[in-house]
Amino acid sequence: MRKGVKVAIVSGVFAAMVGGAGYGGYNFVTALNGDGAANAEQRTGPPGADEVEKTTEKFFAAWEKGDAATASSYTNNAVDAEAVFASFVDTARIADVRIEPGKPTGTGGRTVPFSVAATVSYEGKSKKLAYKSRLTVVRGKTTGRALVDWKPSVVHPELKAGDRLFLGEAAAPPIEAVDRDGTVLTKEKYPSLGPVLDTLRERYGADAGGAPGVELGIRHTSTNAGDTTLLTLAEGKAGKLETTLSARVQAAAEKAVKKYSESSVVALQPSTGQVLAVANHRADDFNAAFQGELPPGSTMKIITAAMLIDNGVTSMNGPAPCPDTATWQSQTFKNLPGLKADEGASLANSFMRSCNTAFIKLIDEQPLTDESLTEEAQERFGIGRDDWKTGIVSMDGKVPPSGGPNRAANAIGQGDVLMNPLNMASVTATAITGRFRQPYLVSPELDDRDLATAKGLSAGTSSQLKQMMRLTATQGTAATVMNGLTGDIGAKTGSAEIDGQATADSWFTGFRGDVAAAAMSEGGGRGGEAAGPMVVEVLRAGG
């Protein structure tokens, strides 16, 4: 939202509560003296069912009554909790709070789901508020008391540490975001688009021609996400915002990521750079598909192969021997288990089989330097210059010059190289068309943005990269997962080893006709095991 609009702002998280019945008739002095305080014998171990019931009963009663001090005393972070509860009594103006606890769940029955019903009032306007949340009861480390484990999400599931709530006229008008064919896009139908739509509203609400309403909402201070509306007290006028997304492809992306935890996928149109879909399945709301920064593994070999070809080191049918090991400045690199050595391999063969050692051995050839991969990424693929303007917050890749062992590691997508699915989908699009077209989600004509440019690839280099990706999809490491896709297809698999992580991150990028897609799954294993199926599902929908 834009600055300068008069709204009520509070620090902390959403909670609330003046007035109230239900549990509200409790005598809290008695409660505090009778729940295992200093005079009683200190208990140990996880709280029992009786303690869970008593603690939640007293916590809910204080919450309903609007007694911030007492409610917070039943948490394991009374200072933060009291500040939250106290601030929302006056600022959020939430009254008539009723809390209905559900049946305890989880280990030992210490997690309690509950529903909240209340009324929000502002300048003569009132509206009912209802939502569900949950809390967990733990043993206090120093007191031995059974306490609510304090998290902002206890008082509302949308809240996180550092968030603020506002009540008043919204700083940005609502939007009606539509896809490339005019289909309305909502966060209810496409959950991954929730943070994206919030950001689009913040950035383009005024430009879309709408008028602001009166809202209770959350301002997220810990991420780049736009504000989240919790309740609309007075409807504003929604402005229509056209996006490049495809509802059909977006639906496939949403379905695909749900099958794998901590996963993200992006699809775009190589001929235009327009983003067709963006989806995430994560424990947080972070848009890792656009903003993530992780090593992309062997998908990086697309750029490395282009560097080798452009610098005359080898060609698709030229030599790229694949030994069992390769040593670069005292560090030894190996291939994935099961890959047979082939000293007579061509670049196409080593590419489609994803031979690490072939690429490691070739980076020592003249005229390559520590800067060669960086120059290829920036000048040919538009990667790593921090100048993309997609319409929302995005990271455009990092391929820094590296000396020592990391020069070799960078060539196979490890070391200092950082990417996200948006970057790798763009890399594939550039590889198969020869032109870099900066990805975007909203037309630059709406706000006169200047899109990033790059030289792109020669017709010869592009042709060789596309053919090697075709071979990978039909005969190489991607053949199994791509089997069944019709049309002109190509792919590159990748897996990235992460320090301290037992299983590698899964990466995959591919194309089918005029659709390019890329996906990653943290801890998903080899490229074809998690990321590959996601990309295939999206490519099938886009064809």
C-alpha positions as CSV (number, residue, x, y, z in Angstrom):
1,M,0.0,0.0,0.0
2,R,1.1,3.6,-0.6
3,K,2.2,5.9,2.2
4,G,0.3,9.0,3.3
5,V,-3.1,7.5,3.9
6,K,-4.5,7.9,7.4
7,V,-5.1,4.4,8.9
8,A,-4.8,2.9,12.3
9,I,-1.5,1.1,12.6
10,V,-0.3,-1.1,15.4
11,S,2.8,-3.1,15.9
12,G,2.6,-6.9,16.5
13,V,-0.1,-9.2,15.4
14,F,-3.9,-9.6,15.2
15,A,-5.9,-10.4,18.4
16,A,-8.7,-9.0,20.0
17,M,-11.4,-8.5,22.2
18,V,-13.4,-6.2,24.3
19,G,-16.5,-7.4,26.0
20,G,-17.3,-11.1,25.9
21,A,-19.1,-13.7,27.8
22,G,-18.5,-17.5,27.6
23,Y,-15.4,-18.0,29.6
24,G,-15.4,-14.4,30.6
25,G,-16.8,-14.8,34.1
26,Y,-13.6,-16.3,35.5
27,N,-12.1,-14.9,38.7
28,F,-8.5,-14.4,37.4
29,V,-6.9,-13.7,40.8
30,T,-8.1,-17.2,41.8
31,A,-7.0,-18.6,38.5
32,L,-3.5,-17.3,38.8
33,N,-3.1,-18.7,42.3
34,G,-4.5,-22.1,41.4
35,D,-2.7,-23.2,38.3
36,G,0.6,-24.4,39.5
37,A,2.2,-21.1,40.4
38,A,5.2,-20.6,42.8
39,N,3.5,-22.1,45.9
40,A,2.7,-25.4,44.2
41,E,5.1,-28.2,43.4
42,Q,6.7,-27.7,40.0
43,R,5.7,-30.3,37.4
44,T,7.8,-31.7,34.7
45,G,7.3,-33.4,31.3
46,P,4.7,-32.6,28.7
47,P,1.5,-31.1,30.0
48,G,-1.3,-33.6,30.7
49,A,-4.8,-33.4,29.4
50,D,-6.1,-31.8,32.5
51,E,-3.5,-29.0,32.3
52,V,-4.2,-28.4,28.6
53,E,-7.9,-28.0,29.4
54,K,-7.4,-25.7,32.3
55,T,-4.8,-23.5,30.6
56,T,-6.7,-23.1,27.4
57,E,-9.9,-22.4,29.3
58,K,-8.3,-19.6,31.3
59,F,-6.5,-18.2,28.2
60,F,-9.7,-18.1,26.2
61,A,-11.6,-16.6,29.1
62,A,-9.1,-13.7,29.4
63,W,-9.1,-13.2,25.6
64,E,-12.9,-12.9,25.5
65,K,-12.9,-10.5,28.4
66,G,-10.2,-8.3,26.8
67,D,-7.9,-8.7,29.8
68,A,-4.5,-8.4,28.1
69,A,-2.3,-8.9,31.2
70,T,-4.1,-12.1,32.2
71,A,-4.3,-13.6,28.8
72,S,-0.6,-13.0,28.2
73,S,0.2,-14.6,31.6
74,Y,-0.9,-17.9,30.2
75,T,1.7,-17.8,27.4
76,N,5.4,-18.5,27.4
77,N,6.1,-15.0,26.1
78,A,4.0,-12.7,28.2
79,V,5.8,-9.5,27.1
80,D,5.1,-9.9,23.4
81,A,1.7,-11.3,24.0
82,E,0.5,-8.5,26.2
83,A,1.7,-5.9,23.8
84,V,-0.4,-7.6,21.1
85,F,-3.5,-8.0,23.1
86,A,-3.4,-4.5,24.6
87,S,-2.8,-2.8,21.3
88,F,-5.7,-4.4,19.5
89,V,-8.3,-3.6,22.2
90,D,-8.1,0.1,21.1
91,T,-6.8,0.0,17.5
92,A,-8.5,-3.1,16.0
93,R,-11.8,-2.2,17.7
94,I,-12.9,-5.8,17.8
95,A,-15.7,-6.5,20.3
96,D,-18.1,-9.3,21.4
97,V,-15.4,-12.0,21.1
98,R,-16.6,-15.6,21.4
99,I,-14.1,-18.5,21.2
100,E,-15.2,-22.1,20.7
101,P,-12.5,-24.7,21.4
102,G,-12.3,-27.9,19.4
103,K,-11.1,-31.4,20.3
104,P,-7.4,-31.5,21.2
105,T,-5.2,-33.1,18.6
106,G,-1.5,-34.0,18.0
107,T,1.0,-35.7,20.3
108,G,-0.5,-36.0,23.7
109,G,-3.5,-33.9,22.7
110,R,-1.7,-30.7,23.4
111,T,-2.7,-28.8,20.2
112,V,-6.2,-27.2,20.5
113,P,-8.0,-25.9,17.4
114,F,-10.5,-23.2,18.0
115,S,-12.8,-20.8,16.2
116,V,-13.2,-17.1,16.9
117,A,-16.3,-14.9,16.2
118,A,-16.3,-11.2,16.9
119,T,-17.5,-7.8,15.6
120,V,-15.3,-5.1,14.0
121,S,-16.5,-1.5,14.1
122,Y,-15.2,1.6,12.5
123,E,-16.9,5.1,12.1
124,G,-20.4,3.7,12.3
125,K,-19.7,0.6,10.2
126,S,-19.8,-2.8,11.8
127,K,-19.2,-6.3,10.4
128,K,-18.9,-9.8,11.8
129,L,-15.4,-11.4,11.8
130,A,-14.9,-15.1,12.0
131,Y,-11.9,-17.4,11.6
132,K,-10.2,-20.5,12.9
133,S,-6.8,-21.0,14.5
134,R,-5.0,-23.3,16.8
135,L,-2.6,-23.3,19.8
136,T,-0.3,-25.7,21.5
137,V,0.2,-26.0,25.2
138,V,3.8,-26.6,26.4
139,R,5.6,-26.8,29.7
140,G,7.2,-23.5,30.8
141,K,11.0,-23.9,30.9
142,T,11.5,-21.9,34.1
143,T,8.1,-22.0,35.9
144,G,7.0,-25.6,35.1
145,R,3.5,-24.2,34.3
146,A,1.5,-25.4,31.4
147,L,1.5,-22.4,29.0
148,V,0.3,-21.5,25.5
149,D,3.2,-21.6,23.1
150,W,3.1,-18.0,21.9
151,K,3.1,-17.4,18.2
152,P,1.4,-14.6,16.2
153,S,-0.6,-17.2,14.4
154,V,-2.4,-18.2,17.6
155,V,-4.5,-15.1,17.4
156,H,-4.9,-15.2,13.6
157,P,-3.4,-17.8,11.1
158,E,-2.4,-15.1,8.7
159,L,-0.1,-13.3,11.2
160,K,3.6,-13.7,11.5
161,A,6.3,-12.0,13.6
162,G,6.6,-8.4,12.8
163,D,3.3,-8.0,11.1
164,R,1.1,-5.0,11.7
165,L,-2.6,-4.6,11.5
166,F,-4.4,-1.6,10.0
167,L,-8.1,-0.5,10.3
168,G,-9.4,2.2,8.1
169,E,-9.5,3.3,4.5
170,A,-7.3,1.0,2.5
171,A,-4.2,2.7,0.9
172,A,-4.8,0.9,-2.4
173,P,-8.0,0.2,-4.2
174,P,-9.0,-3.5,-4.7
175,I,-8.3,-5.1,-8.0
176,E,-10.0,-7.7,-10.2
177,A,-7.1,-9.5,-11.6
178,V,-7.8,-11.4,-14.9
179,D,-5.8,-13.8,-16.9
180,R,-4.8,-13.3,-20.6
181,D,-8.2,-14.5,-21.7
182,G,-10.3,-12.4,-19.2
183,T,-10.8,-15.2,-16.6
184,V,-10.9,-13.7,-13.1
185,L,-8.1,-14.9,-10.8
186,T,-8.8,-15.2,-7.1
187,K,-6.7,-16.4,-4.2
188,E,-9.6,-18.8,-3.2
189,K,-9.4,-20.6,-6.5
190,Y,-5.6,-20.2,-7.0
191,P,-4.1,-20.2,-3.5
192,S,-0.5,-19.7,-4.7
193,L,-1.5,-16.4,-6.2
194,G,-2.6,-14.9,-2.8
195,P,0.7,-13.0,-2.1
196,V,1.1,-12.2,-5.8
197,L,-2.4,-10.7,-6.0
198,D,-1.8,-8.7,-2.8
199,T,1.4,-7.3,-4.3
200,L,-0.3,-6.5,-7.6
201,R,-3.0,-4.6,-5.7
202,E,-0.4,-2.6,-3.8
203,R,1.5,-1.7,-6.9
204,Y,-1.3,-1.3,-9.5
205,G,-4.5,-0.7,-7.6
206,A,-4.5,3.0,-8.3
207,D,-3.5,2.6,-11.9
208,A,-6.3,0.0,-12.5
209,G,-9.0,2.7,-11.9
210,G,-10.5,1.5,-8.6
211,A,-11.5,3.2,-5.4
212,P,-10.4,2.2,-1.9
213,G,-12.8,0.7,0.7
214,V,-12.6,0.4,4.5
215,E,-10.7,-2.6,5.7
216,L,-9.2,-4.5,8.6
217,G,-6.0,-5.9,7.2
218,I,-2.4,-7.1,7.9
219,R,0.7,-5.2,6.7
220,H,3.5,-7.7,6.3
221,T,6.8,-6.2,7.4
222,S,9.0,-9.2,7.2
223,T,8.5,-10.0,3.5
224,N,7.9,-8.2,0.2
225,A,4.3,-9.3,0.1
226,G,1.5,-6.8,-0.2
227,D,-1.1,-6.2,2.5
228,T,-3.6,-9.0,3.4
229,T,-7.2,-8.0,3.8
230,L,-8.9,-9.8,6.8
231,L,-12.3,-8.0,6.6
232,T,-13.9,-5.5,4.3
233,L,-16.2,-3.1,6.2
234,A,-17.1,-1.0,3.2
235,E,-16.6,-2.2,-0.3
236,G,-14.3,-0.2,-2.6
237,K,-14.5,-0.2,-6.3
238,A,-12.3,-2.8,-7.9
239,G,-10.2,-1.9,-10.9
240,K,-9.6,-4.4,-13.6
241,L,-6.0,-5.5,-13.9
242,E,-4.9,-7.6,-16.9
243,T,-2.1,-10.1,-16.3
244,T,-0.2,-12.4,-18.6
245,L,-1.2,-15.5,-16.6
246,S,-3.2,-18.4,-18.1
247,A,-5.9,-19.7,-15.7
248,R,-5.5,-23.2,-17.3
249,V,-1.8,-23.4,-16.8
250,Q,-2.0,-21.8,-13.4
251,A,-4.5,-24.4,-12.3
252,A,-2.1,-27.1,-13.4
253,A,0.8,-25.5,-11.6
254,E,-1.3,-25.3,-8.4
255,K,-2.1,-29.0,-8.6
256,A,1.5,-29.9,-9.4
257,V,3.2,-28.2,-6.5
258,K,0.8,-29.6,-3.9
259,K,2.4,-33.0,-4.4
260,Y,5.8,-31.9,-3.1
261,S,6.7,-29.9,0.0
262,E,8.8,-26.8,-0.3
263,S,8.3,-26.7,-4.1
264,S,7.9,-24.0,-6.7
265,V,7.2,-23.9,-10.5
266,V,7.0,-21.2,-13.2
267,A,5.8,-21.3,-16.8
268,L,6.3,-18.7,-19.4
269,Q,5.9,-18.1,-23.2
270,P,9.4,-18.1,-24.9
271,S,8.1,-16.0,-27.8
272,T,7.1,-13.1,-25.6
273,G,8.5,-13.6,-22.1
274,Q,5.0,-13.5,-20.6
275,V,4.6,-15.5,-17.4
276,L,1.8,-18.1,-17.7
277,A,1.9,-19.5,-14.2
278,V,3.6,-19.1,-10.8
279,A,2.9,-21.5,-7.9
280,N,4.5,-22.4,-4.6
281,H,3.8,-25.0,-2.0
282,R,5.6,-23.9,1.2
283,A,5.2,-23.6,4.9
284,D,5.5,-19.8,4.5
285,D,4.2,-17.3,2.0
286,F,7.5,-16.7,0.4
287,N,7.4,-16.5,-3.4
288,A,10.4,-18.8,-3.9
289,A,9.4,-19.2,-7.6
290,F,10.3,-15.6,-8.2
291,Q,12.5,-14.7,-5.3
292,G,14.3,-17.9,-4.3
293,E,18.1,-18.1,-4.2
294,L,19.4,-21.6,-4.4
295,P,22.0,-23.5,-6.5
296,P,20.2,-24.9,-9.6
297,G,22.4,-28.0,-10.0
298,S,22.9,-29.4,-13.5
299,T,20.2,-27.2,-15.1
300,M,23.0,-24.6,-15.1
301,K,24.7,-26.7,-17.7
302,I,22.5,-25.0,-20.3
303,I,24.4,-21.8,-19.7
304,T,27.8,-23.6,-19.3
305,A,27.3,-25.4,-22.6
306,A,26.5,-22.1,-24.3
307,M,29.7,-20.7,-22.9
308,L,31.7,-23.6,-24.2
309,I,30.2,-23.3,-27.7
310,D,30.4,-19.5,-27.9
311,N,34.1,-19.5,-26.9
312,G,35.0,-22.2,-29.4
313,V,36.0,-24.8,-26.7
314,T,33.7,-27.5,-28.2
315,S,30.4,-28.0,-30.0
316,M,27.4,-30.2,-29.7
317,N,29.2,-33.0,-31.7
318,G,32.6,-32.0,-30.4
319,P,34.6,-33.8,-27.7
320,A,33.5,-33.6,-24.0
321,P,35.1,-36.7,-22.4
322,C,33.3,-38.1,-19.3
323,P,35.7,-39.7,-16.9
324,D,34.7,-41.1,-13.5
325,T,36.3,-38.1,-11.7
326,A,37.7,-34.7,-12.5
327,T,40.0,-32.6,-10.3
328,W,40.1,-28.8,-10.4
329,Q,42.6,-27.0,-8.1
330,S,42.8,-29.9,-5.6
331,Q,39.0,-30.5,-5.4
332,T,37.8,-33.8,-6.9
333,F,34.4,-33.9,-8.6
334,K,32.3,-37.0,-9.3
335,N,29.3,-38.0,-11.3
336,L,26.0,-39.2,-9.9
337,P,26.1,-42.9,-9.0
338,G,25.4,-45.2,-11.9
339,L,26.7,-43.0,-14.7
340,K,29.3,-44.8,-16.8
341,A,32.5,-43.1,-17.9
342,D,32.9,-42.4,-21.6
343,E,36.2,-40.9,-22.6
344,G,34.9,-40.5,-26.2
345,A,31.7,-38.7,-25.3
346,S,30.5,-35.7,-27.3
347,L,29.1,-32.5,-25.6
348,A,25.6,-33.7,-26.6
349,N,26.2,-37.1,-25.0
350,S,27.6,-35.6,-21.8
351,F,24.8,-33.0,-21.6
352,M,22.0,-35.5,-22.0
353,R,23.5,-37.9,-19.5
354,S,24.4,-34.9,-17.2
355,C,28.0,-35.8,-16.8
356,N,29.6,-33.4,-14.3
357,T,33.2,-34.4,-15.0
358,A,32.9,-33.5,-18.7
359,F,32.0,-29.9,-17.8
360,I,34.6,-29.6,-15.1
361,K,37.4,-30.7,-17.4
362,L,36.4,-28.3,-20.2
363,I,36.4,-25.1,-18.1
364,D,40.2,-25.2,-18.0
365,E,40.4,-24.7,-21.8
366,Q,41.5,-21.5,-23.4
367,P,40.2,-18.8,-23.7
368,L,38.0,-19.3,-20.6
369,T,38.6,-17.3,-17.5
370,D,37.0,-16.9,-14.0
371,E,34.7,-14.3,-15.6
372,S,33.6,-16.3,-18.7
373,L,30.5,-18.0,-17.1
374,T,29.4,-14.7,-15.6
375,E,29.7,-12.9,-18.9
376,E,27.8,-15.6,-20.7
377,A,24.9,-15.5,-18.2
378,Q,24.7,-11.7,-18.1
379,E,25.3,-10.8,-21.8
380,R,23.6,-13.7,-23.5
381,F,20.9,-14.8,-21.0
382,G,20.2,-11.6,-19.1
383,I,20.9,-13.4,-15.9
384,G,22.5,-11.8,-12.8
385,R,22.4,-8.0,-13.6
386,D,19.6,-7.1,-11.1
387,D,17.6,-5.3,-13.6
388,W,14.5,-7.4,-14.2
389,K,11.1,-5.6,-13.8
390,T,8.5,-8.3,-13.8
391,G,5.7,-6.4,-12.2
392,I,6.3,-7.9,-8.8
393,V,9.4,-8.5,-6.6
394,S,11.8,-11.0,-8.3
395,M,15.4,-12.0,-8.2
396,D,17.1,-12.4,-11.6
397,G,19.8,-14.9,-10.7
398,K,23.4,-14.7,-9.5
399,V,26.4,-16.0,-11.4
400,P,29.4,-14.2,-9.9
401,P,33.0,-14.6,-11.1
402,S,34.6,-17.3,-9.0
403,G,38.1,-18.5,-8.6
404,G,39.5,-21.7,-7.1
405,P,37.3,-24.7,-6.8
406,N,34.1,-22.7,-7.1
407,R,34.9,-21.8,-10.7
408,A,34.4,-25.5,-11.4
409,A,31.4,-25.9,-9.1
410,N,29.7,-22.9,-10.7
411,A,29.8,-24.7,-14.1
412,I,27.6,-27.5,-12.7
413,G,25.2,-25.3,-10.8
414,Q,26.8,-25.5,-7.4
415,G,29.4,-23.1,-5.8
416,D,28.3,-19.5,-5.9
417,V,25.5,-19.8,-8.5
418,L,22.0,-19.0,-7.2
419,M,18.7,-19.3,-9.2
420,N,15.0,-19.7,-8.9
421,P,12.4,-21.4,-11.2
422,L,11.7,-18.0,-12.9
423,N,15.4,-17.7,-13.9
424,M,15.7,-21.2,-15.2
425,A,12.4,-21.0,-17.2
426,S,13.9,-17.9,-18.8
427,V,17.2,-19.6,-19.5
428,T,15.3,-22.3,-21.3
429,A,13.3,-19.8,-23.3
430,T,16.5,-18.0,-24.3
431,A,18.2,-21.2,-25.2
432,I,15.5,-22.4,-27.6
433,T,14.7,-19.1,-29.3
434,G,18.1,-17.4,-29.2
435,R,16.6,-14.2,-27.8
436,F,16.4,-13.0,-24.3
437,R,12.9,-11.7,-23.5
438,Q,12.7,-10.5,-19.9
439,P,9.8,-12.3,-18.1
440,Y,6.9,-10.2,-16.9
441,L,3.6,-10.7,-15.2
442,V,2.0,-7.3,-16.0
443,S,2.4,-5.4,-19.2
444,P,5.2,-2.7,-19.0
445,E,2.8,-0.3,-20.8
446,L,0.7,0.0,-17.6
447,D,3.5,1.8,-15.7
448,D,6.1,2.5,-18.4
449,R,8.6,0.0,-17.1
450,D,11.8,-0.5,-19.1
451,L,12.3,-4.3,-19.5
452,A,15.8,-5.7,-19.3
453,T,17.7,-6.5,-22.5
454,A,20.6,-8.8,-23.5
455,K,22.4,-9.8,-26.7
456,G,21.0,-13.3,-26.8
457,L,22.5,-16.2,-28.6
458,S,23.6,-16.8,-32.2
459,A,21.4,-19.0,-34.3
460,G,24.1,-21.7,-34.2
461,T,24.4,-21.8,-30.5
462,S,20.6,-21.7,-29.9
463,S,20.1,-24.6,-32.4
464,Q,22.7,-26.8,-30.6
465,L,21.3,-26.1,-27.2
466,K,17.7,-26.8,-28.3
467,Q,18.8,-30.1,-29.9
468,M,20.7,-31.2,-26.8
469,M,17.7,-30.5,-24.7
470,R,15.6,-32.5,-27.1
471,L,18.0,-35.4,-26.8
472,T,17.9,-35.1,-23.0
473,A,14.1,-35.4,-23.1
474,T,13.9,-38.3,-25.4
475,Q,17.1,-40.3,-24.7
476,G,18.8,-38.8,-21.6
477,T,18.1,-38.2,-18.0
478,A,14.7,-36.7,-18.6
479,A,13.4,-39.4,-20.9
480,T,11.4,-41.3,-18.3
481,V,9.5,-38.3,-16.9
482,M,8.9,-36.7,-20.2
483,N,7.6,-39.9,-21.8
484,G,4.1,-39.3,-23.1
485,L,4.4,-35.6,-23.9
486,T,3.8,-35.0,-27.6
487,G,5.1,-32.2,-29.8
488,D,8.5,-30.5,-29.8
489,I,9.9,-31.2,-26.4
490,G,13.2,-30.7,-24.5
491,A,14.5,-30.7,-21.0
492,K,17.4,-30.6,-18.5
493,T,17.5,-32.3,-15.2
494,G,19.4,-31.1,-12.1
495,S,20.1,-32.0,-8.5
496,A,21.9,-29.6,-6.1
497,E,23.7,-30.8,-3.0
498,I,23.1,-28.5,0.0
499,D,25.4,-28.6,3.0
500,G,23.7,-30.1,6.0
501,Q,20.9,-31.5,3.9
502,A,20.5,-35.3,3.6
503,T,18.7,-35.2,0.2
504,A,19.6,-33.0,-2.7
505,D,17.3,-30.3,-4.1
506,S,15.4,-31.4,-7.2
507,W,15.6,-29.1,-10.3
508,F,14.1,-29.5,-13.7
509,T,13.5,-27.2,-16.7
510,G,11.9,-28.0,-20.0
511,F,9.9,-26.8,-23.0
512,R,7.0,-28.0,-25.2
513,G,6.2,-25.9,-28.2
514,D,5.9,-22.2,-27.1
515,V,5.9,-23.0,-23.3
516,A,9.0,-23.2,-21.1
517,A,8.8,-24.2,-17.5
518,A,11.1,-24.8,-14.5
519,A,10.6,-26.2,-11.1
520,M,12.5,-27.0,-7.9
521,S,11.7,-28.9,-4.7
522,E,13.9,-28.5,-1.7
523,G,15.0,-32.0,-0.6
524,G,13.2,-33.5,-3.5
525,G,16.1,-35.6,-4.7
526,R,17.1,-36.0,-8.4
527,G,15.6,-33.8,-11.0
528,G,13.2,-36.4,-12.4
529,E,11.9,-37.3,-9.0
530,A,10.0,-34.2,-7.9
531,A,10.7,-31.1,-10.1
532,G,10.4,-33.1,-13.3
533,P,6.8,-34.3,-12.7
534,M,5.8,-30.7,-11.8
535,V,7.2,-29.3,-15.1
536,V,5.6,-32.1,-17.1
537,E,2.2,-31.4,-15.7
538,V,2.5,-27.7,-16.5
539,L,3.8,-28.3,-20.0
540,R,0.9,-30.7,-20.7
541,A,-1.6,-28.0,-19.7
542,G,0.2,-25.4,-21.8
543,G,0.3,-27.3,-25.0
